[in-house]
Amino acid sequence: MYPSHDQDPHPIANGDAPYLKLIEAMRPLAGKWKIEILWILAQRRHRFGELRRSLPGITQHMLTLRLREMEADGLISRTVYPENVLRVEYEVSEGAQHLKPAFRALVEWSEQYGPLAKQREADAVVRPLPGIAA
C-alpha cells in the first residue's frame, strides 16, 4: 500500500533533511567576507581601520554591514571607548573562540586533501628538482 500524500514518509519532504542542522549552524558564517573577518579577529582585536586595511577589496560600507550582522549573531563583540577621539575595537566573542579548532581543522584538511594540497602538488610539478638543470 502506498502512503497518502499527507503522510509523506520521506524525511526531506517533511523538512527533516539530515543536513538542515549543518545549514542552520553555518548560516551566521555565510556571507561574503565573514570568514575572513572572523579569521583576522581570531588572531587579536582590531580597530575598524586596521580591519579594513587587513581586507583589501572590502568597502567601508560592506565591512560595517558585516560587522553589524556578526555582532547581532553573537560572533564578535564591539567595545566603544569614550575618549576624546572615539575608539572602537572589535574581537571575536567568547562563543566564537570555540570556532578556532574548526578553522584549524579546515586548514589541515585543505593542506592534506583540498586546495592547499592541490597547490602544493602543482608547485612541485612546475619546480625542477634540485641539482637538475632545466
Sequence and secondary structure as in RCSB ss.txt:
>XXXX:A:sequence
MYPSHDQDPHPIANGDAPYLKLIEAMRPLAGKWKIEILWILAQRRHRFGELRRSLPGITQHMLTLRLREMEADGL
ISRTVYPENVLRVEYEVSEGAQHLKPAFRALVEWSEQYGPLAKQREADAVVRPLPGIAA
>XXXX:A:secstr
    GGG   TTTTT  TTHHHHHHHGGG STTHHHHHHHHHHS EEHHHHHHHSTT  HHHHHHHHHHHHHTTS
EEEEEE SSS EEEEEE HHHHTTHHHHHHHHHHHHHTSHHHHHHHHHHHHS  TT   
